[in-house]
Amino acid sequence: MNNSIYRFPLPTNEPILSYLAGSNERKALFAEIERLKGLQHEVPCIIGGKEYFTGNTTDILMPHDHQNPLGKYHNVGEKELDLAVEAAMKAHREWSEMPYTVRAAILNKVADLISGKYRALMSAATMLGQSKNIFQSEIDAVCETIDFLRFNAHFASKVYEFQPFSGPGMMNSMEYRALEGFVFTVSPFNFTAIASNLNNSPVLMGNVTIWKPASTAILSNYYLMKIFQEAGVPDGVINFIPGKGSMIGRRIMKDTNLAGVHFTGSNNTFNTLWKQVGENLSSYKSYPRLVGETGGKDFIFVHPSADAQEVAVAAVRGSFEYQGQKCSAASRMYVPKSLWPKVKDLMLAMLAEIKMGDVMDPQNFVNAVIDKPAFDTIMEYINYAKASTEATIVAGGNGDSSVGYFIEPTIIETTNPKFKTMEEEIFGPVLSVWVYADNQLEEAIHLCDTTSPYALTGAVFGRDRAAVEKLTKQLRYAAGNFYINDKPTGAVVGQQPFGGSRASGTNDKAGGELNLIRWASARTIKETFNTPVDYRYGYML
Ligand code: NAD
């Protein structure tokens, strides 16, 4: 038996490759894109390590070229859902008893495979299936995915290390057991890294998962599943079940062995899952752990002392990269009247240069939004603003879905700080701006704090350090990830643990001990060396 005490040291973040013209990584990536485009994929369900082709299929589309499917995926059926629960529970015992160093070694191997052999594959699949450009794909499907895997191993060492002290004559310890059952992992379309981490963190802590990937991220998620398998994740530890969310949710959420839900996505879906837990509470073996990261209405608050150029760059990058489909994307901005003309002109100049189109052209800063329902919803918000007397479209405002789901980066200036687009999550390339009078600062801060139900990310800009300090205090609960003089997107694993509160989720900070601890159920063990043999206490004698 291996009795070494091994601690995974703090890793460094995966370097972001530059993909400059003529570079080897760029050649490899483009070759991989062409290869994937030439395949007609048949993506199965993978349950207990076995592939299931149910025959009930849905096309896998490219959002920027929706007439040329990349193949199909097979939707899970009721029968396969039963098999998934069975396979997960069968794998539970051995996996949960496996030394965590072995589990972490397997997951570190996943990271190494993505860093090397499958770097181009993971990026290409994410670019094609989720319409990310080279850079957006590299920071997500490659770097963040790897970082979650490697940093979690390190943070798990710290979780396991946390032990109670022992008084004289005894030894106390805590055993971090896996949850008694399976974890239902439900992932969103917008980050391959999140899909990976929703599984990787419970699995590292000895749990087994039933994974429902987003229907619009099937290609990258399928290859990720294959890499988990190749790295040595045993059959049944992760079960991949593409299909219709509501049908899958109904069956899985009522299972007596449901021990946890690890979710990222919209509020509506998380609320549904939470209610289902309530409805089925009496049938569970244990209270399921509910960890969910949900929507955002992320802000940039500009103090009159801010630098206009810095604000404009942060607003353009923070609002329009990946078409504004990051949960952290800036979608409302509060700007003082004294700065707005300059910030606006600078942003308009940048937007005039920005190109939109297919992911294959590296010149395109903006690509397509994920699917038709997203396109329609975003355009509805833009058209609502166009029709309103309280709003002006300062930039963009047009969409075209004939080839791909393209929407121009759009800036809405509104005279109403509670305008619908200042309050509701749009999840597209739309930034709403409210311009406040410089002497209305306090009111503007209050509005920023109270206008939306969310509290995910937020940024403040200002050169006056005392004013920034005051803003940081006043907006204390407005964001779980708070930025000073930086855009509110781009959290890096290990550096800015991620998650928001209020309606933005349970704030269990993905990529750190706070998240990992949710997937462990501690057993406290006390061993006494001098076991009493007389029931009477001394004072009684
Ligand atoms: P979504 O809620 O539509 O889908 C998320 C997942 O839930 C998908 O796999 C979907 O198929 C599944 N699903 C839907 N209904 C279900 C049901 N009844 N039962 C079980 N599963 C069901 O979200 P999305 O469109 O994929 O992602 C966008 C949302 O995710 C935005 O609101 C965004 O803010 C949020 N998001 C949040 C974070 C964060 O860290 N806070 C990160 C990324 C995305």
Boltz pocket constraint, residues with backbone or C-beta under 6 A from the ligand:
constraints:
  - pocket:
      binder: B
      contacts: [[A, 186], [A, 187], [A, 188], [A, 189], [A, 190], [A, 191], [A, 194], [A, 212], [A, 213], [A, 214], [A, 215], [A, 243], [A, 244], [A, 245], [A, 246], [A, 247], [A, 248], [A, 249], [A, 250], [A, 264], [A, 265], [A, 266], [A, 267], [A, 268], [A, 269], [A, 270], [A, 272], [A, 273], [A, 293], [A, 294], [A, 295], [A, 296], [A, 325], [A, 326], [A, 327], [A, 425], [A, 427], [A, 456], [A, 498], [A, 499], [A, 500], [A, 504], [A, 505]]
      max_distance: 6.0
